[in-house]
């Protein structure tokens, strides 16, 4: 099968590709980086809010309850960076 000699290495196998936009490449690198930055800011704000709530209200219970969503957002940010090969 010849498609003009354009090669794409996919999963260790050679497949031909010639100017076709592949479905799994939906975002550019700059879009992925900006999404990572946005997710990091949201996770940081949520963490700061949880700490501030725990300090201002002086209730460790409310601080822990507020820290759960912050931990989930931080986990999603780390996972996003790992899946996209973004280093620190």
Secondary structure, 3 states (H helix, E strand, C coil): CCCCCCEEEECCEEEECCCCCCCCCCCCHHHHHHHHHHHHHHHHHHHHHHHHHHHHCCCHHHHHHHHHHHHHHHHHHHHHHHHCCCCC
